[in-house]
Amino acid sequence: MMKAFIVKRYSKVEKLQLVELPIPAVKDNEVLVQIYAASINQIDIKLKSGEFKLILPYKFPLILGHDLAGIVTKIGSNVRRFKVGDEIFAQPAIYKIGSLAEYIAINETDVALKPKNISMEEAASIPLVGLTSWQALIEKANLKKGQKVFIQAGSGGVGTFAIQLAKHLGATVATTTSATNIGLVKSLGADIVIDYKKDDFETMLRDYDVVLNSQDTKTLDKSLRILKPNGKIISISGPPDTDFADQIGSPWFIKLIMKILSSGAKKKAKRLGVDYSFLFMRADGNQLTEIASLINAGIIKPVMDKVFPFEQTNDALAYVETGRSKGKVVVKLK
């Protein structure tokens, strides 16, 4: 048996329940991982509250958690990439989440060896924000040396990683943050830092190649206007589009809903001669391996705010929900 934090139904107010569950069985292409650390993300809060219940129909009871680091304790008969005893970090695939538990079974294609120069807690802070940044800036935006990118909320989980990745790619980086975090985002490589409480980025930025949007619709509208012609805005906060519906295999009526939801942003973008797309990060062990090599080389460093003991997972969730964390919040199991 193992301990795990579960939700039994969608709720904004109910806390996660700590229960005992059987250790997952391992399929032929899976590894069983004893989890040493897991991190909390905004997506966990949104899933728990039911914000995605139409789009992502999870079954209950649901173990939350999208990030983990740990040690492989068993491998399926077809596993070739890993062996028992390997230290790994991972982001499980959609519908296979559940890192707020002592064990998890994951497809080997979603797993990578942990960077050698960081702790389990630091490694657990990386997968979701690392893959989100990689897929936004490299896959979707094809960000190049000399281009200009605006990364919103620079002191958040995605922001702290994306700034470092964009600088590594040779881009000029602008970001927004509060006055207390200006030093942090500058230390990560941000070239232009805007205090969002005092200044309006729309009046200060123009002719940008790429925007990584993680805020509300109003911010999205402003961001469209700072792009140069043929510039790209990639949003991780919505509205979701039909490409995402295809990615998760949604039925036709969900595709129709997403088409309607994203039509406003798509039309505004088209009118301005720019491109809008939505990104919902997917698990990818090969990309995590690339990210691990950047961390091993000291090019990207994890940014952590607090580490909570596993028993205080509800406190960790509440802290992330405040939106005030700098970098990532992690729970430690071992």
C-alpha positions, 0 to 999 in steps of 0.5 A, spaced: 500 500 500 501 507 499 499 514 501 496 518 496 492 525 496 486 524 492 480 528 490 473 525 490 469 530 487 470 537 484 471 543 489 474 549 490 473 549 498 474 541 500 481 539 501 485 533 498 484 527 502 490 523 505 488 515 503 492 509 503 491 505 496 494 499 492 501 501 489 500 501 481 501 495 477 506 496 472 504 495 464 510 492 459 512 499 457 512 502 464 516 504 470 514 504 477 517 510 481 518 511 488 516 518 488 521 523 493 519 529 491 513 532 487 511 539 485 504 543 485 502 547 479 496 552 478 493 546 473 492 542 480 488 547 483 484 548 476 483 541 475 481 540 483 476 546 482 473 543 476 475 548 471 477 543 466 471 538 467 468 539 460 475 539 456 478 534 461 474 528 464 478 525 469 475 519 473 474 519 481 478 518 486 483 522 482 490 523 485 493 530 483 500 532 481 503 533 474 511 533 476 515 528 480 522 526 481 524 519 484 527 512 483 525 507 479 523 501 483 520 496 478 520 496 470 515 493 465 518 487 460 518 491 454 522 497 458 529 499 455 531 506 457 531 505 464 533 500 470 531 499 477 535 504 481 535 510 476 534 517 479 529 520 474 524 526 473 518 526 469 511 529 467 506 523 466 502 524 460 495 527 460 490 522 464 496 519 467 497 524 472 498 522 480 505 525 483 502 526 490 503 519 492 508 515 494 509 511 487 507 512 480 507 507 474 509 512 468 510 510 460 518 510 459 517 515 454 515 520 459 521 519 463 528 522 463 534 521 468 534 526 473 540 532 472 546 530 476 547 537 479 541 538 483 537 535 488 530 531 488 526 537 490 529 541 485 528 536 479 521 535 481 520 543 480 522 542 473 518 538 468 511 541 467 514 548 467 520 546 463 516 542 457 511 548 457 517 553 456 520 548 451 514 547 447 512 554 447 519 557 445 522 552 441 517 548 438 511 553 437 515 560 436 521 557 433 525 563 437 531 565 434 537 569 436 536 576 436 529 576 436 524 579 442 520 575 446 515 578 452 514 573 457 509 575 462 509 573 470 517 573 470 517 570 477 512 565 476 514 557 475 513 558 467 516 565 467 523 563 471 524 557 466 522 561 460 526 567 461 533 562 462 531 558 456 529 564 451 536 567 454 540 561 452 536 561 445 539 568 444 533 572 444 532 579 448 527 578 453 522 583 456 517 581 462 513 583 468 513 582 475 512 586 482 517 591 485 520 585 490 522 580 484 525 585 479 532 583 482 530 575 481 528 576 474 534 580 472 538 575 475 535 570 470 537 574 464 531 579 463 533 585 459 527 589 460 523 588 466 516 592 467 513 593 474 506 591 472 503 595 478 506 601 476 507 601 468 503 598 462 507 594 458 503 596 452 506 603 452 513 600 453 514 594 448 513 594 441 515 590 435 516 583 439 516 577 435 513 572 440 509 573 446 508 567 452 501 569 455 499 566 461 495 572 464 487 574 463 484 576 456 485 583 457 492 582 457 492 577 451 488 583 447 494 588 449 499 583 448 497 582 441 498 589 439 505 589 441 507 584 436 510 585 429 507 583 423 507 575 423 509 575 430 506 569 434 502 569 441 502 563 445 497 562 450 498 557 456 492 560 460 487 560 454 482 560 450 483 553 448 483 552 440 481 546 436 488 544 435 488 542 443 482 539 442 485 534 436 491 533 441 487 530 447 482 527 442 476 531 444 469 529 441 466 534 435 462 538 440 468 539 445 471 541 438 466 546 436 466 549 443 473 550 443 472 553 436 467 558 439 472 560 445 478 561 441 474 565 435 475 572 438 482 571 439 484 568 433 480 574 429 483 579 433 490 576 431 488 575 424 486 583 423 493 585 426 497 580 422 499 576 427 498 568 429 494 566 436 495 559 438 494 555 445 499 551 448 497 545 453 504 542 455 504 534 453 509 529 456 515 528 453 521 524 455 526 526 450 525 533 451 526 532 458 533 529 457 535 535 453 532 540 458 536 535 463 543 537 459 542 544 460 541 544 467 547 539 468 551 544 464 549 550 469 545 554 463 538 553 467 537 553 474 531 551 478 528 557 482 524 554 488 520 558 493 518 553 498 518 546 500 513 543 504 513 536 507 508 531 504 503 531 510 502 539 508 500 538 501 494 542 502 498 548 505 502 547 499 496 547 494 493 553 498 500 557 498 500 556 490 493 558 490 495 565 492 499 566 486 505 569 490 510 564 489 517 565 486 518 560 482 516 553 484 513 550 490 515 542 492 512 537 497 518 532 499 516 525 500 523 522 502 
